[in-house]
Amino acid sequence: MTNQVIKFPIKEKHTDTVNGATVTTYHIGSDARDSASAHAEISLDTKEYLQFVYEDGTTWFSDSETIHELFPEIKNAKRDADTAFEIPIYLETSSDNRGFFGQIILKIVKVFTKPIVGRTVKKIAIDLENKHLNFKLTE
């Protein structure tokens, strides 16, 4: 799925540099008063990872090769350079134990370069292991 373009409505955009890598954070949504709200378009290539954060705290990490696992319909999207796939800002859910259906709203999309994600994942793994084992591991 390299060079697939995705788009989504945004309220805010922040860009930070961490250890020489760029991290761009998009806050999802639109201003109800503005009918022509801003949209972000991201060209998915092998240098970037995406983090999708939903309102219930669910987080999904993806790259150009795995984004179809979260959005299966992207496989059927036209690969035309002029056409961007608009990702849905919510996921449909069901609660098996009560039979409720609902939607989880996408709140934030972060775009990372590979070097920062590699370090972040390692740090997250160490922090999680430290928390569960109640002691400090070192890198």
C-alpha positions as CSV (number, residue, x, y, z in Angstrom):
1,M,0.0,0.0,0.0
2,T,2.9,2.4,-0.5
3,N,2.0,5.9,-1.7
4,Q,-1.6,5.6,-0.7
5,V,-3.0,9.0,0.3
6,I,-5.4,9.2,3.3
7,K,-7.3,12.3,4.4
8,F,-9.4,13.3,7.5
9,P,-10.9,16.4,9.0
10,I,-8.7,18.3,11.5
11,K,-9.3,20.9,14.2
12,E,-5.6,21.4,15.1
13,K,-2.2,20.4,13.9
14,H,1.0,20.4,16.0
15,T,4.5,19.5,14.8
16,D,7.4,18.7,17.2
17,T,10.9,17.6,16.6
18,V,12.1,14.8,18.9
19,N,15.7,13.6,18.6
20,G,15.9,14.9,15.0
21,A,12.6,13.2,13.9
22,T,9.4,15.0,13.2
23,V,6.2,14.1,15.1
24,T,3.0,15.6,13.7
25,T,-0.1,15.5,15.8
26,Y,-3.5,16.0,14.2
27,H,-6.6,16.6,16.5
28,I,-9.6,15.2,14.6
29,G,-12.8,17.0,14.0
30,S,-14.2,20.0,12.4
31,D,-15.6,23.4,13.4
32,A,-19.4,23.0,13.0
33,R,-19.7,26.6,11.9
34,D,-17.2,26.2,9.1
35,S,-18.7,24.1,6.3
36,A,-15.4,24.0,4.5
37,S,-13.4,22.6,7.4
38,A,-9.7,21.8,7.0
39,H,-8.6,18.4,6.0
40,A,-5.1,16.8,6.3
41,E,-3.8,14.6,3.6
42,I,-1.0,12.1,4.3
43,S,0.9,10.2,1.7
44,L,1.7,6.8,3.3
45,D,5.3,5.7,2.6
46,T,7.7,3.3,4.2
47,K,9.3,6.1,6.4
48,E,6.3,6.8,8.5
49,Y,4.2,5.2,11.2
50,L,0.7,6.3,12.2
51,Q,-0.9,6.2,15.6
52,F,-4.7,6.4,15.8
53,V,-6.1,7.3,19.2
54,Y,-9.8,6.8,19.9
55,E,-12.0,8.4,22.5
56,D,-12.1,5.2,24.6
57,G,-8.3,5.1,24.9
58,T,-7.9,2.5,22.2
59,T,-4.6,3.1,20.3
60,W,-3.6,1.5,17.0
61,F,-0.2,1.8,15.4
62,S,0.0,1.3,11.7
63,D,2.2,1.8,8.6
64,S,1.6,1.7,4.9
65,E,1.6,-2.1,5.0
66,T,-0.8,-2.6,7.9
67,I,-3.3,0.2,7.6
68,H,-5.8,-2.0,5.8
69,E,-6.1,-4.1,9.0
70,L,-7.8,-1.1,10.7
71,F,-9.5,0.2,7.5
72,P,-10.2,-2.8,5.2
73,E,-12.0,-0.6,2.7
74,I,-8.7,1.1,1.9
75,K,-7.7,-2.0,-0.2
76,N,-10.6,-1.2,-2.6
77,A,-9.8,2.5,-2.7
78,K,-8.6,3.8,-6.0
79,R,-4.8,4.1,-6.2
80,D,-5.2,7.2,-8.4
81,A,-2.7,9.9,-7.4
82,D,-5.5,12.5,-7.4
83,T,-7.8,10.5,-5.2
84,A,-7.3,10.4,-1.4
85,F,-9.0,7.8,0.8
86,E,-11.0,9.5,3.5
87,I,-10.6,7.5,6.6
88,P,-13.8,7.2,8.8
89,I,-13.6,9.2,12.0
90,Y,-15.4,6.5,13.9
91,L,-15.4,2.7,14.2
92,E,-18.5,0.7,14.7
93,T,-18.4,-1.5,17.8
94,S,-20.6,-4.1,19.4
95,S,-20.8,-5.3,22.9
96,D,-21.3,-9.1,22.8
97,N,-22.4,-9.3,26.4
98,R,-25.2,-6.7,26.2
99,G,-26.0,-6.5,22.5
100,F,-25.2,-2.8,22.3
101,F,-23.8,-1.2,19.2
102,G,-22.0,2.0,19.1
103,Q,-19.3,4.1,17.6
104,I,-15.8,4.9,18.9
105,I,-14.7,8.3,17.6
106,L,-11.2,9.0,16.4
107,K,-9.6,11.8,18.4
108,I,-5.9,12.0,17.4
109,V,-3.7,10.9,14.5
110,K,0.1,11.1,15.1
111,V,2.6,10.7,12.3
112,F,6.1,9.4,13.3
113,T,9.2,8.7,11.4
114,K,10.6,5.2,11.9
115,P,13.6,6.2,14.1
116,I,11.4,7.8,16.8
117,V,8.8,5.0,16.7
118,G,11.5,2.4,17.2
119,R,12.8,4.1,20.3
120,T,9.3,4.9,21.6
121,V,8.1,1.3,21.3
122,K,11.2,0.1,23.1
123,K,10.6,2.6,25.9
124,I,7.0,1.7,26.1
125,A,7.9,-2.0,26.4
126,I,10.4,-1.3,29.2
127,D,8.0,1.0,31.1
128,L,5.3,-1.6,30.8
129,E,7.5,-4.4,32.0
130,N,8.8,-2.3,34.9
131,K,5.3,-1.6,35.9
132,H,4.3,-5.2,35.9
133,L,7.4,-6.5,37.5
134,N,7.7,-3.6,40.0
135,F,11.3,-2.9,39.4
136,K,13.5,-1.0,37.0
137,L,14.9,-2.5,33.8
138,T,17.6,-0.6,31.8
139,E,17.9,-0.2,28.1
